[in-house]
Amino acid sequence: MSGNTKTFGLALIVVVALACLPFGVSGYVLGLLTLAYYFGVFAMSWDLLFGFAGEVNFGPSFLIGVGAYTAGLLNHYPHWPIWACVVTGAVASVIAGLMLAVPALRLRGPYFGLVTLVAVLLLQNLIVLYAGITGGEIGLDLPDVLSIDEANNYWIALCFMSVSGACLFGLSRSAVGLILQASGQDAVQAAALGFNVTKHKLAAFCVSALFSGLAGAMLIFYEGTASPGTVVDIAVGVQVIIAAVLGGRRTILGAALGAIFLIVAGEILRPLGQLSTFVVSAVALLVILFFPGGFLGLLSRSGRG
Amino acid sequence: MTFLQILIDGFAISSLYALGAIGFTLIFGVSGVLNLSHGAIMVTAAVAAWAVAGNFDVGPYWGAAAGVLASVVMSFATYLLVVRPIQTSRRIAREEKEIFVLTATLLWGIMVQEAIAYFFTSNPKTVRPLVAGVINILGVRTPKQEIVTAVISLAVIGLLWLLINRTRTGKTLLAASINPRGLTLLGFELSTIYLYVWGLYGVMAGIAGVLLGSFLGVSSDNIGQLTASAFSIVVLGGLGSVGGSLVGALVVGYLETITAYLISPSIRTIPVLLLLVLVVYLRPQGLLGRR
């Protein structure tokens, strides 16, 4: 338990330090980090489902996109206030998560992975097909935004990521997290020990979807527009997966670290133009091949040795 | 008229899909690897054929040969640089290898895609057809290349069938897919078999890529879509089942062609996706798969 207390203390110091950033750095850096924090929540939610429940979800952007577009449409048409849109978006995302959970309980590995991939493709096709309502590829503009002040936006995102991170990390270290991990690794044995695998997996899907949906909805209110390229496209999902694996699977906090690294590295390498994606993918591949534990795996190893 | 057109176009597309997907399922069946850089390897072949035929004035046949060669090289590179290090790594737990291979081949595919886009741009490229001209089949004007595509695809699939069922090497491959452990106990070197299978896969993906490039044209932006469609066909037919992939390819090819002709080309892939979800729910082992 003392290890967990130490992690919480360390995380608190980092968050306080990050909260001071708006007094020192430019709005450009703040904007970049704001985006990175929302991505961090995407990656942490994915890690709960994959790292702990053992479900290969190739379509994190299905959950994100459902949350984001539900919130966006409710704001664009009936002009609901932001908080109501975000809450409804998160609820819609949980429903989407349950829709994914049903096949997940019946199918194994690659089959379930394909279903999640298909879910993303269908959502994207639907958005493009009904472009008259959804704005199609160009996107849906939103009348409301979270804040027009960069520092405020930054603090909202940081606060959101910290709270989500604390919830997800706490959950993963609780008894529920252990049971999830057990059912992810060997469902039959976990069930034989008397744990209700179905119930725990359903719960994991709901929690993962809840945070994905919340983050997706908040991200579009930060950007002021919702488009398939930012919240639905398979490329978004791939980035989330890379971030979580890069940071260290089954660590939750590593996923956030990976996401921030990925976004910042992508921006630093922007002068390389087209090659920047190549370099980021190559780095991620090298990490996977040589340090399968990810960033956090590296840290904890050097800390121990 | 439209009926006949659909019949001909759908057949050419289906046989091409089948060739690509069977390579994909072969690798899975024998070595248990779902290669998510499949589309990247196919596009590499097409772009190499296009570049060699266009820059060196050697004619479409040498271009096609260069494309297949490039694909074989890429296939070995994928296996030796990406897949094998993960399979032999002691730091990755056994039950996690599958997801590591998936993520790593996905990243590898993205790297290839970006490299192609950087050196050759992501503009669509059309490989010069092996045979030019059109012929008239019962009133439908059909490019000869379309017939060549179908014939070559089916011929290669037929050769593969002969290889697997009629030769000693083929039987070793079959044995490796059923019981790799038993095979090693009989004194066969599994790593040699895997090398062989990846080489075979490289040839098939290369031929499929070059034909695709001359039939529909390719761009590095198609890579994800190509991998996804091979994955869908293979799951539809049953993972690891060669006959299933053939059926899956026919279903996907015709469903897409019918949708494109009769409803609208813009929703061409949607019925396939819905069918896929349905099949996976009702019959997770695929149409012809075994449990």
Interface residues (C-beta under 8 A of the other chain):
Chain A: F50 V56 P103 R106 L107 R108 G109 P110 Y111 G113 L114 V115 L117 V118 L121 L122 N125 L129 Q185 I234 V238 I241 I242 V245 R249 Q274 L275 T277 F278 S281 A282 A284 L285 I288 L289 P292 G293
Chain B: L34 V82 P85 I86 S89 R91 I92 E95 E96 E98 I99 F100 L102 T103 A104 L106 L107 W108 I110 M111 E114 A115 A117 Y118 G224 A228 F231 S232 V235 L239 S266 I267 T269 I270 L273 L274 L276 V277 V280 Y281 P284
